[in-house]
Amino acid sequence: MSRSVVILGSQWGDEGKGKIVDLLAHEADAVVRFQGGHNAGHTLVVGGEKTVLHVIPSGVLTKRARNLIGNGVVVAPRALIDEVRGLEEKGIEVRSRLGISPACPAILGCHEALDRVRERSRGKKAIGTTGRGIGPAYEDKASRLGLRLADLADADRLEQKLGGVIDYYNFLLTRYYEADPVDGARIADEAAEMGAELRPMFADVTGELHEMRRAGKALLFEGAQGSLLDIDHGTYPFVTSSNTTVGGVMTGTGVGPGDIDYVLGITKAYTTRVGSGPFPTELHDADGRMMAERGVEFGATTGRPRRCGWLDAVALKRMVRINGVTGLCITKLDVLDAFERVRICVEYDGVEGFPVGAEEWERATPIYEDMPGWDGSTQGLTDQNKLPAEARAYLERLEELIEAPVHMLSTGPERDAHVILQHPFSG
């Protein structure tokens, strides 16, 4: 019986991971975030009430699961505390159920300032970051310059380390970007305050996970963003700053490859992307506008409109292989209910092999295979036998193209709007 399940986005993010994590979290003893920061957003709809989570694992909305934030996550202390307090205002107990690795890199005000200034300086070549300091914090982690949450909770260490970081960033901001400096004293005061509030929630996340695994507990690892935004395997440089693919689970929590039993790839029935970067199947016509309207395609964290296009089976197959996907969960199939014709990109023209960077991706011209749409609604279905024949044919063709089975369908935003063909926790 599968006990450790990884949930990953298989496209450019916004595939509907939050709802699926929430659904499966009811059978998990722990839900774990392993990469990214508060630039991610998972929207959950329970009992008609919408909750958007950014850093706190989606298991917080269950009464059972322990919620863990691994060392691979970059944490903005103020944003995390605000998220905790917002959930507490809804009557949700958080602090006793949340464990945070003190090894998480801290996102400070200087990171946010540099992120925003740098994006503005790029002009038309802007990557499309959220301006929340994610990239600079990961840069500091790699250069061994940055502070960890443990440093914020130790007054002596904070004083020793923070001054040099502030000096470095103010040099960049004022001398290179000709921007205003950050207020080091304010950042220091807030860092100390937030460190003290977070310290009671510090936990040996790696140790907990190995003990839970040893005890046969059910573990759920929750990915943020999508695989095509992976720093190594995505549409570089229009990517995020972490490994959004399955390797990030190991480095971001300390579990081993043998501790993963099942990988669920969350896949939208079409394709969307937020921000800049190549997107071979992007639509600029009435079909694209209809996808956006029917799918309510706006970013959970940023509110930015998502670009829409047909499903890209070439990119999806690559991400399925990289992640070792066991099964797919197809989301938002109902958005395609209104189309007389649906299309799948089955090949790229204009490039040799799989694109390795943005320049190659920009040259990739999609070659489509057309399939008939279906007469009938798939919204809210809970029985696979009630799927229109053409919708089933679409899913079967997708399975053939990407060489992976569809194990779940999400047929609406509510928790109970789904079809499970094979349960990830039951093998």
Buried (B, 14 or more C-beta within 10 A) or exposed (E): EBBBBBBBBBBBBBBBBBBBBBBBBBBBBBBBBBBBBBBBBBBBBBEEEEBEBBBBBBBBBBEBBBBBBBBBBBBBBBBBBEBBEBBEEEEBEBEEBBBBBBBBBBBBBBBBBBBBBBBEEEEEEBBBBBBBBBBBBBBBBEEEBBBBBBBBBBEEBBEEBBEEBBEBBBEBBEEEBEBEBBBBEEBBEBBBBBBEBBBEBBBBBBEBBBEBBEEEBBBBBBBBBBBBBBBEBBBBEBBBBBBBBBBBBBBBBBBEEEBBBBBBBBBBBBBBBBBBBBBBBBBEEEBBEBBBEBBEBEBBBBEEEBBBBBBBBBBBBBBBEBBBBBBBBBBBBBBBBEBEEBBBBBEBEEBEEBBEBBEBBBBBEBBBBEBEBBEBBBBEBEEBEEBBEBBBBBBEBBBEBBEBBBBBBBBBBBBEBBBBBEBBBEE
